[in-house]
Amino acid sequence: MMKLLEDFTKACYMDSYAYGVRQRDYSNFKSSSTLRVPLRMRLVNLRFWIRACILVVASSTLFTFIVLLPCRTINTVDVRDLQISSQALPESQQHHTENIASNRINEYNNSPVRKKPRTGDSKSKNRNSVDTSNHQHLEDLIANIDQRPQSVRYKEIECLINGDYSIVGRREGSEVYLPFSFVSKYFEVEGSIASYDGYERFEWHHSNARIHKPVPYRHDGPFMSFAHYSVENRDRVKYFSGTEGVPISTQWDSQGYFYPIQIAQFGLSHYSKNLTEQDPNVLVVDNGEGEGSKWRAEDSASSTSVIYDSTRHSNVIEFKSQAGKPSYGHGVSVSINERSLPVLSFDLLMFRNSTITVVMQTEESGIVNLHYTSHIEECTHRGSNVFYGIGPAYKWRTITRDLITDLRKGMNYKEKQPKTKKKSRTTKILKIFLQGKGRIDNITLSSSNHMNQFFDAADWLVRHQDEKGGWPIMVNRNVDSDMDELKANWYSAMAQGQAISTLVRAYERTKIQGYLNSALRAIELYKVPSSEGGVQARFMDKYTWYEEYPTNPSSFVLNGFIYSLIGLYDLKSSTSQEEGREAARLFQDGMRSLKALLPMFDTGSGSIYDLRHVTLGKAPNLARWDYHATHISQLQLIATIDSDPLFQRTVDRWIGYIKGKRAKHN
């Protein structure tokens, strides 16, 4: 390049000499003709600059072909597609490396996503390492990348879906992109844009199911993954009964009723949380043992005193005030000012026309009063006042209330279903008022009180078990239009099983025989055919099945059946061999059926809720992903108590379905 510039300069200099310019003193050039010399100089300058421009263009062209194009060719190659010569590796690794290289190239060729060349050092040694004789397709790959447009250009295109309807998509070359809002509904997948680590990503989920790591199962341990359950937050829980302390369900009746399955799940979730969570934070408001009174009389007729109660063998707080409607200015009060301890618990002996009021300050509704009255009226809401009837307590009883749940459910509750739900978040518990006449002890606020709530459920099951050993469901249930409707007062094997699991744990915790006796009575309905008011069905007149819904014809619901088996296992594990003989026999009959029929619930891409497609000859009732996750959790539990490899193989396969895997085609 420098040689060309020297030759060009010399040529211009000699050209000037041809016009009478001295070669050694070009700067002092003068002409005898004052008119012709400037003209000659201008011609010389013009020719000089024309040649300079030609030289610059020629130099740029040569630089492009010699330097830039080879660099661009190297940079275009994705290093993931470069093949390492097999001669550079030990013989033992040659086949492994070739397989990896082949897989990477296949991924690239089959992927519809545009590959962005990696930036970085593209040295000649990388280029020389490509074995083009063995991988001719690499050259085609490079040519394909070079032919791709430099900028992404979209244009709208009509997409005809199955010849039925159209949506608008986008086209980029031979690729067509559809809106994810359509893809999500069409393929029942989920996705969202997430930002973290300084980048935006689109996260695709084949399902929203969550699978928790299994642990070896014990009849006195946590129940499956119920520690993650929150029955209180379910929309189908109307409120929590003031007299019973358990949920009122609206699952199949908007008026609300006691649903034994939901009550057992409430108990099992709190039992499991007690074993898996840290110890709660507890604030003792008053237990009758401290010096001095914490209570302030709101009027001259109200007072408190600490007295000895002979039935409890301890000191308690006795309160007295004028009876009447709950209101400020009456009764006795204690200031709290607590933000983070929403569970109130106390022991109570309360007579008629008495009220315990909790004053709360919320972000949205301001001051709200929760009134727990001696009436039996369940839950009412008037303005900023929510009333729960806990009934008169003529003997000591323990009451535990989740104040946040009571506030939220109470503010939402009306005689008619509200069009919109009001949400109120508790920010502070200000005061507790006592009005009327009664005795109270062990008043605490805590972050949780799982065992009290567990025993609320267990005690309800003992009190409400009928003479058949069951817990009847008091609403009509129409499972399928081609099945007979279940009339109110029907029994469910799922309710029986989960109630047994609850009662066994209550017995293991307290060794109170009444809990175990109730669990033993509960297995009687397992023996009664569903056609006669029990829960037992027969599949193909060969396999015993315990029905969640004892329909006609039978429905064979999978998750309800497995829950009934877990209850039988818990009972036989908690009793002596003689006492648990019948539970063990029923369990083995059920396990034999589960092993035989479980493959019928596999679709190759998910699981099936029941077998109505067999008994009714209609389309399968596919399990939603949350039910599919329940099936997996149940089988994980079964796999820890039965060594048959069928269960673990099914678990592994069904977990794969959650991530989009499918069974192979023929």
C-alpha positions in Angstrom: 0.0 0.0 0.0 2.9 2.4 0.8 4.5 1.6 -2.5 1.4 2.6 -4.4 1.3 5.9 -2.6 5.0 6.6 -3.4 4.5 5.8 -7.1 1.4 8.1 -7.2 3.3 11.0 -5.7 6.2 10.7 -8.1 3.9 10.5 -11.1 2.3 13.8 -10.1 5.6 15.5 -9.5 7.0 14.4 -12.9 3.8 15.6 -14.5 4.4 19.1 -13.2 7.9 19.1 -14.7 6.4 18.4 -18.2 4.7 21.8 -17.9 7.9 23.6 -17.2 8.0 23.2 -13.5 11.4 22.6 -11.8 11.5 19.1 -10.4 13.5 20.0 -7.2 11.7 23.2 -6.4 8.1 22.7 -6.9 7.1 25.2 -4.2 8.9 28.0 -6.0 7.5 27.3 -9.4 6.8 30.4 -11.5 5.9 30.9 -15.2 6.8 33.5 -17.6 3.2 33.8 -18.6 1.1 35.2 -15.9 -2.0 34.1 -17.7 -1.1 30.5 -18.5 0.7 29.5 -15.4 -2.3 29.6 -13.0 -4.3 27.6 -15.5 -1.7 25.0 -15.8 -1.4 24.8 -12.0 -5.1 24.3 -11.6 -5.1 21.5 -14.1 -2.2 19.8 -12.3 -4.1 20.0 -8.9 -7.3 18.6 -10.5 -5.5 15.6 -11.9 -3.7 15.1 -8.6 -6.9 14.9 -6.6 -8.7 12.7 -9.2 -5.9 10.1 -8.9 -6.0 10.4 -5.0 -9.7 9.6 -5.0 -9.2 6.6 -7.3 -6.4 5.3 -5.0 -8.6 5.6 -1.8 -11.5 3.7 -3.4 -9.1 1.0 -4.6 -7.5 0.7 -1.2 -10.8 0.4 0.6 -12.0 -2.3 -1.8 -8.8 -4.3 -1.3 -9.1 -3.9 2.5 -12.6 -5.2 2.5 -11.8 -8.3 0.5 -8.6 -9.1 2.3 -9.5 -8.4 6.0 -13.2 -7.8 6.7 -14.8 -10.7 4.8 -12.7 -13.4 6.4 -13.4 -12.0 9.9 -17.1 -11.8 9.2 -17.1 -15.4 8.0 -15.5 -16.5 11.3 -17.8 -14.4 13.5 -20.9 -15.7 11.7 -20.1 -19.3 12.9 -21.6 -20.0 16.3 -19.0 -21.6 18.5 -21.6 -24.1 19.6 -21.6 -25.5 16.1 -17.8 -25.8 15.7 -16.6 -29.4 15.7 -13.3 -30.4 17.4 -11.3 -32.7 15.3 -11.4 -36.2 16.6 -7.6 -36.4 16.2 -7.2 -33.8 19.0 -9.0 -36.0 21.6 -8.2 -39.4 23.2 -9.8 -42.3 21.5 -12.1 -42.9 24.4 -13.7 -39.5 24.1 -14.0 -39.4 20.3 -17.5 -41.0 20.0 -18.8 -38.9 23.0 -17.6 -35.7 21.4 -19.1 -36.6 18.0 -22.4 -37.3 19.6 -22.4 -34.0 21.5 -21.5 -32.1 18.3 -24.2 -33.9 16.3 -26.9 -33.1 18.9 -25.9 -29.4 19.1 -26.1 -29.1 15.3 -29.5 -30.9 15.2 -30.8 -28.6 17.9 -29.7 -25.6 15.8 -31.2 -26.9 12.6 -34.5 -27.9 14.2 -35.0 -24.8 16.2 -37.3 -22.1 14.8 -35.6 -19.4 16.9 -33.1 -17.1 15.2 -29.6 -17.7 16.5 -27.6 -14.7 17.4 -23.8 -15.1 16.6 -21.7 -14.9 19.7 -19.4 -12.0 20.1 -15.8 -12.5 21.2 -12.4 -13.5 19.9 -12.6 -15.3 16.6 -9.1 -16.5 16.0 -7.8 -18.5 13.2 -7.2 -21.5 15.4 -11.0 -21.9 15.9 -11.5 -21.7 12.2 -8.8 -24.3 11.5 -10.3 -26.7 14.1 -13.4 -27.2 11.9 -13.3 -30.6 10.1 -15.1 -29.6 6.9 -14.4 -32.9 5.2 -16.5 -34.8 7.8 -19.1 -32.0 8.5 -20.1 -30.6 5.1 -23.3 -29.3 6.6 -21.4 -26.6 8.5 -20.8 -24.7 5.3 -24.5 -24.9 4.5 -25.2 -23.6 8.0 -22.9 -20.6 7.5 -24.5 -19.8 4.2 -27.9 -20.1 5.8 -26.9 -17.6 8.5 -25.5 -15.2 5.9 -28.8 -15.2 3.9 -30.9 -14.2 7.0 -32.1 -10.6 7.1 -30.1 -8.3 9.2 -33.2 -6.8 10.9 -36.4 -8.4 12.1 -39.4 -7.4 10.0 -42.9 -8.5 10.9 -46.1 -8.3 9.0 -49.6 -9.3 10.1 -51.1 -12.5 8.7 -54.5 -14.1 9.1 -54.3 -17.5 10.9 -57.2 -19.8 10.2 -57.7 -22.1 13.2 -59.0 -25.6 12.1 -61.1 -23.9 9.4 -63.4 -22.6 12.1 -62.3 -19.1 13.0 -59.4 -16.7 12.4 -57.0 -14.8 14.6 -54.2 -12.3 13.7 -50.6 -13.5 13.8 -47.3 -12.2 12.7 -45.1 -13.5 10.0 -41.3 -13.3 9.8 -40.0 -15.0 6.7 -41.2 -18.6 6.8 -42.0 -18.4 10.5 -45.5 -17.5 11.8 -46.0 -16.3 15.4 -49.3 -16.5 17.3 -50.3 -14.5 20.3 -49.6 -16.3 23.6 -53.0 -15.4 24.9 -54.3 -17.7 22.2 -51.7 -20.4 22.7 -52.3 -20.4 26.4 -56.0 -21.1 26.1 -55.7 -23.5 23.1 -53.0 -25.7 24.7 -53.8 -25.0 28.3 -50.4 -23.7 29.2 -49.2 -20.7 31.2 -46.6 -18.1 30.7 -45.5 -14.6 31.8 -42.8 -12.1 31.3 -40.4 -12.0 34.3 -37.6 -9.6 35.0 -34.7 -10.5 37.2 -30.9 -10.5 37.0 -31.2 -7.4 34.8 -33.0 -9.2 32.0 -36.5 -9.8 30.8 -37.5 -13.4 30.1 -40.7 -15.1 29.0 -41.3 -18.1 31.4 -43.4 -20.9 29.9 -45.1 -23.4 32.2 -46.9 -26.4 30.9 -48.9 -26.5 34.1 -49.3 -24.6 37.4 -49.1 -27.8 39.5 -46.7 -27.8 42.4 -45.1 -31.1 43.5 -43.6 -31.2 47.0 -40.7 -33.4 47.9 -42.0 -36.6 49.5 -41.0 -37.8 52.9 -41.5 -41.2 54.5 -45.1 -41.4 55.7 -46.1 -42.0 59.3 -49.6 -42.2 60.7 -48.7 -39.6 63.4 -46.7 -37.3 61.1 -47.6 -34.6 58.6 -50.3 -35.5 56.3 -49.0 -35.5 52.7 -48.4 -31.9 51.6 -51.2 -30.5 53.7 -48.8 -28.2 55.5 -49.1 -26.0 52.4 -52.9 -26.0 52.5 -54.8 -22.9 53.7 -58.4 -23.9 54.1 -59.1 -20.4 55.6 -58.3 -18.7 52.3 -60.6 -20.8 50.1 -63.4 -18.9 48.4 -65.8 -21.8 49.2 -65.3 -21.2 52.9 -68.1 -18.8 53.9 -66.9 -18.2 57.4 -65.8 -20.1 60.5 -68.5 -21.1 62.9 -68.4 -19.3 66.2 -69.9 -22.2 68.1 -67.8 -25.0 66.5 -64.6 -23.2 65.4 -64.7 -25.1 62.0 -65.4 -23.8 58.4 -68.8 -23.4 56.9 -68.7 -24.5 53.3 -70.5 -23.2 50.2 -69.1 -25.8 47.8 -72.5 -27.1 46.7 -74.9 -24.9 48.6 -74.5 -21.1 48.9 -76.4 -21.0 52.2 -73.5 -22.8 53.8 -73.2 -26.1 55.7 -70.8 -28.3 57.6 -68.8 -30.3 55.1 -66.9 -33.1 56.8 -64.2 -33.3 54.1 -63.4 -29.6 54.4 -63.4 -29.8 58.2 -61.0 -32.8 58.3 -58.7 -31.0 55.8 -58.7 -28.0 58.0 -57.6 -30.1 61.0 -55.0 -32.0 59.0 -53.5 -28.9 57.6 -53.0 -27.3 61.0 -51.7 -30.5 62.5 -49.1 -30.7 59.6 -48.1 -27.0 60.0 -47.5 -27.5 63.7 -44.9 -30.2 62.9 -43.2 -28.3 60.0 -43.3 -24.6 61.0 -41.2 -22.8 63.7 -42.7 -22.2 67.1 -45.1 -19.3 67.1 -44.6 -15.9 68.7 -47.0 -15.5 71.6 -48.1 -12.5 73.6 -49.8 -13.3 76.9 -52.5 -10.6 77.4 -53.6 -11.9 80.8 -53.6 -15.3 82.5 -54.8 -14.2 86.0 -51.4 -14.8 87.5 -49.8 -11.3 87.3 -49.8 -8.6 89.9 -52.1 -5.7 89.4 -55.0 -5.3 87.0 -54.4 -4.7 83.3 -58.1 -4.0 82.7 -59.7 -0.5 82.7 -63.3 0.0 83.7 -65.2 2.0 81.1 -68.0 2.9 83.5 -68.7 2.8 87.2 -70.8 -0.4 86.9 -68.0 -2.4 85.3 -65.2 -4.2 87.1 -62.8 -7.1 87.0 -61.2 -9.2 89.7 -58.9 -12.2 90.0 -60.5 -15.1 91.7 -59.6 -18.8 92.3 -61.6 -21.2 90.2 -62.0 -24.6 91.8 -62.8 -26.4 88.6 -59.6 -25.2 86.9 -57.5 -25.2 90.1 -56.0 -21.8 89.1 -56.7 -18.1 89.2 -59.0 -16.6 86.5 -60.3 -13.1 85.6 -64.0 -12.5 86.5 -65.7 -9.6 84.7 -68.9 -7.9 85.4 -70.7 -5.1 83.6 -74.2 -4.0 82.6 -75.7 -6.3 79.9 -76.8 -4.8 76.7 -75.7 -4.2 73.1 -71.9 -4.1 72.6 -70.9 -0.4 72.6 -68.0 1.9 73.7 -68.2 3.3 77.2 -69.3 0.1 78.8 -67.5 -2.9 80.2 -63.8 -3.3 80.8 -61.0 -3.1 78.3 -57.3 -3.7 77.9 -55.1 -2.0 75.3 -53.1 -4.2 72.9 -51.6 -2.2 70.0 -50.3 -5.3 68.2 -49.7 -5.7 64.5 -48.2 -9.2 63.9 -50.1 -11.6 66.1 -53.5 -12.2 64.6 -54.6 -15.4 66.4 -56.6 -14.8 69.5 -57.1 -17.7 72.1 -58.8 -17.8 75.5 -60.6 -20.1 77.9 -64.1 -18.9 78.6 -67.0 -19.4 81.0 -69.6 -16.9 79.8 -73.3 -16.4 80.6 -76.0 -14.9 78.5 -76.0 -11.3 77.1 -72.2 -11.2 77.2 -69.8 -10.1 74.5 -66.0 -10.1 73.8 -65.1 -7.4 71.4 -61.8 -6.9 69.5 -61.2 -3.4 68.1 -59.1 -3.5 65.0 -57.7 -0.8 62.7 -57.5 -1.7 59.0 -56.0 0.2 56.1 -59.1 0.1 54.0 -62.1 0.2 56.4 -60.6 2.1 59.3 -61.9 1.0 62.8 -63.7 -2.4 62.7 -65.2 -4.2 65.7 -65.3 -8.0 65.9 -68.0 -9.0 68.4 -68.0 -12.6 69.8 -71.4 -12.8 71.5 -73.2 -15.3 73.7 -75.9 -15.7 71.1 -76.1 -18.6 68.7 -76.6 -16.5 65.6 -73.6 -17.4 63.4 -72.2 -14.4 61.4 -73.7 -11.0 60.7 -72.3 -7.8 59.3 -73.6 -4.4 60.1 -71.5 -1.4 59.0 -68.1 -1.6 60.7 -69.3 -4.3 63.1 -69.0 -8.0 62.5 -70.8 -10.4 64.9 -70.0 -14.1 65.5 -72.3 -16.0 67.9 -70.2 -18.3 70.0 -73.1 -19.2 72.3 -73.3 -19.2 76.1 -70.5 -21.2 77.8 -71.9 -22.7 81.0 -68.7 -24.7 81.3 -65.2 -23.9 80.5 -64.2 -24.1 76.8 -61.3 -23.0 74.8 -61.9 -20.6 71.9 -59.4 -19.9 69.1 -60.1 -17.3 66.4 -58.0 -16.2 63.5 -58.9 -12.5 63.6 -57.8 -11.8 60.0 -59.9 -14.6 58.7 -62.9 -13.6 60.8 -62.6 -10.0 59.6 -62.2 -10.9 55.9 -65.0 -13.5 55.9 -67.2 -11.4 58.1 -66.9 -8.2 56.0 -67.7 -10.3 52.8 -70.7 -12.0 54.3 -74.2 -10.7 53.6 -77.6 -12.3 53.4 -77.3 -12.0 49.6 -74.1 -12.8 47.7 -72.2 -9.5 47.1 -71.3 -8.6 43.5 -67.9 -7.5 44.6 -65.7 -8.7 47.5 -64.5 -6.1 50.0 -60.9 -6.8 51.1 -59.8 -5.6 54.5 -56.3 -6.1 55.8 -55.7 -6.0 59.5 -53.0 -3.5 60.5 -53.4 -3.3 64.2 -55.3 -4.9 67.1 -56.1 -2.0 69.4 -58.2 -3.2 72.3 -60.2 -6.1 73.8 -63.5 -5.3 75.6 -65.4 -7.6 77.9 -69.1 -6.9 78.5 -71.7 -8.8 80.5 -70.8 -11.4 83.1 -68.3 -14.3 82.9 -64.9 -15.6 83.6 -61.9 -15.7 81.2 -58.4 -17.1 81.4 -55.2 -17.6 79.3 -55.9 -14.7 76.9 -53.1 -14.8 74.3 -52.3 -13.4 70.9 -50.0 -15.4 68.7 -48.7 -15.8 65.1 -50.4 -19.2 65.0 -52.2 -21.7 67.2 -52.3 -24.8 65.0 -53.0 -27.4 67.7 -56.0 -25.6 69.1 -57.5 -25.4 65.6 -56.6 -29.0 64.9 -58.5 -30.1 68.0 -61.5 -27.9 67.0 -61.8 -30.2 63.9 -61.1 -33.4 65.7 -63.7 -32.6 68.4 -66.3 -31.7 65.8 -65.8 -35.1 64.2 -66.4 -36.9 67.5 -69.5 -34.8 68.3 -71.1 -35.2 64.9 -70.5 -38.8 64.0 -73.8 -40.6 63.6 -74.9 -44.1 64.7 -73.6 -45.6 61.4 -70.1 -44.4 62.1 -70.3 -41.8 59.4 -70.5 -38.1 58.8 -73.4 -37.5 56.3 -73.1 -34.8 53.8 -76.3 -32.7 54.0 -76.6 -31.3 50.5 -77.7 -32.8 47.2 -75.0 -33.6 44.7 -75.4 -34.3 41.0 -72.1 -35.7 39.8 -73.2 -36.4 36.2 -76.4 -35.9 34.2 -76.3 -39.6 33.4 -76.0 -40.7 37.1 -78.6 -40.7 39.8 -78.5 -37.6 42.0 -77.1 -38.1 45.4 -79.7 -36.9 47.9 -78.7 -35.1 51.1 -77.5 -37.4 53.8 -75.1 -39.4 51.6 -71.7 -40.7 52.8 -68.3 -40.3 51.2 -65.4 -42.7 51.5 -63.1 -39.6 51.2 -64.8 -38.0 54.2 -64.5 -41.3 56.2 -60.8 -41.7 55.3 -59.7 -38.1 56.1 -61.8 -38.1 59.3 -60.0 -41.3 60.4 -56.6 -39.7 59.6 -57.6 -36.7 61.8 -58.9 -38.8 64.7 -55.9 -41.1 64.7 -53.6 -38.2 65.0 -55.7 -36.7 67.8 -55.5 -40.1 69.6 -51.7 -40.3 69.1 -51.3 -36.8 70.5 -53.5 -37.2 73.6 -54.1 -41.0 74.0 -57.7 -40.1 74.7 -59.6 -43.4 73.8 -62.7 -41.5 72.5 -60.8 -40.4 69.4 -59.7 -43.9 68.5 -63.1 -45.4 69.2 -64.6 -42.9 66.8 -62.1 -43.8 64.1 -62.8 -47.5 64.6 -66.5 -47.0 64.1 -65.9 -45.1 60.9 -64.8 -48.2 59.0 -68.2 -49.8 59.2 -69.5 -47.9 56.1 -66.5 -49.3 54.1 -68.3 -52.7 54.2 -71.7 -51.4 53.1 -72.4 -51.4 49.3 -73.1 -47.9 47.9 -76.4 -49.1 46.6 -77.4 -49.7 50.3 -76.2 -46.4 51.7 -72.6 -47.2 52.2 -69.4 -46.4 50.2 -68.3 -49.7 48.7 -68.5 -50.4 45.0 -67.2 -53.2 42.8 -65.4 -52.8 39.4 -66.3 -55.5 37.0 -67.7 -57.4 40.0 -64.1 -58.2 40.9 -62.2 -55.2 42.5 -63.3 -53.4 45.6 -63.5 -49.7 45.4 -64.4 -47.1 48.1 -66.4 -44.4 46.5 -66.0 -40.7 47.1 -69.4 -40.2 45.4 -71.5 -43.4 45.9 -73.3 -42.9 42.5 -75.3 -45.2 40.4 -73.6 -46.3 38.2 -70.4 -46.0 40.1 -67.9 -43.2 39.3 -64.6 -44.7 40.7 -63.0 -41.3 41.6 -59.3 -41.9 42.1 -58.2 -39.2 44.6 -61.1 -39.9 47.0 -60.4 -43.6 46.9 -56.7 -43.2 47.8 -57.6 -40.8 50.7 -59.9 -43.6 52.0 -57.0 -46.1 51.8 -54.7 -43.7 53.7 -57.3 -43.5 56.5 -57.4 -47.3 56.8 -53.6 -47.4 56.8 -53.4 -44.8 59.6 -56.0 -46.8 61.7 -54.3 -50.2 61.3 -50.9 -48.5 62.2 -52.3 -47.0 65.3 -54.0 -50.0 66.8 -53.1 -53.5 67.9 -53.1 -56.3 65.4 -56.4 -57.6 66.8 -58.1 -54.2 67.1 -57.0 -53.2 63.6 -57.6 -56.5 61.9 -60.7 -55.3 60.0 -59.0 -52.0 58.9 -56.0 -54.0 57.6 -58.3 -56.3 55.6 -60.1 -53.4 54.0 -56.8 -51.7 53.2 -55.4 -54.8 51.5 -58.6 -55.2 49.4 -58.3 -51.6 48.3 -54.6 -51.8 47.5 -55.2 -54.8 45.3 -57.7 -52.8 43.3 -55.5 -49.8 43.1 -52.6 -51.8 41.6 -55.0 -53.4 39.0 -56.9 -50.3 37.9 -54.3 -47.5 38.2 -53.1 -47.8 34.6 -56.7 -47.0 33.5 -56.3 -43.5 34.9 -53.3 -42.7 32.6 -53.9 -40.7 29.4 -50.3 -40.5 28.2 -50.2 -36.8 28.9 -52.1 -36.5 32.2 -54.4 -38.4 34.5 -58.1 -39.0 34.7 -60.3 -38.0 37.5 -62.6 -41.0 37.5 -63.8 -43.9 35.3 -67.1 -42.5 34.1 -65.9 -43.0 30.5 -66.0 -46.8 31.4 -69.2 -46.9 33.4 -71.1 -44.4 31.2 -69.3 -44.9 27.8 -68.6 -41.2 27.4 -65.5 -39.0 27.0 -62.9 -39.3 29.8 -63.2 -36.8 32.7 -59.6 -35.4 32.6 -58.1 -34.3 35.8 -57.2 -30.7 36.2 -53.5 -30.0 36.9 -54.2 -29.4 40.6 -55.9 -32.8 40.8 -53.1 -34.3 38.8 -50.7 -33.0 41.3 -52.8 -34.5 44.1 -52.7 -37.9 42.4 -48.9 -37.6 42.3 -48.7 -36.6 46.0 -50.9 -39.5 46.9 -48.9 -42.0 44.9 -45.7 -40.7 46.4 -47.1 -41.4 49.8 -48.3 -44.9 48.7 -44.8 -45.6 47.3 -43.3 -45.1 50.8 -45.6 -47.8 52.4 -45.8 -50.3 49.5 -42.7 -51.4 47.6 -44.5 -52.3 44.3 -42.5 -50.5 41.6 -45.7 -49.6 39.8 -46.3 -46.7 42.1 -42.8 -45.0 41.6 -42.9 -45.6 37.9 -46.3 -44.0 37.7 -45.1 -41.0 39.8 -42.1 -40.5 37.6 -44.2 -40.6 34.4 -46.9 -38.3 35.7 -44.4 -35.8 36.9 -43.1 -35.7 33.4 -46.6 -34.9 32.1 -46.5 -31.7 34.2 -43.5 -30.6 32.2 -45.1 -31.4 28.8 -43.8 -34.9 28.2 -46.1 -37.3 26.5 -46.3 -41.0 25.9 -44.8 -42.1 22.5 -47.0 -42.7 19.5 -47.2 -46.0 17.7 
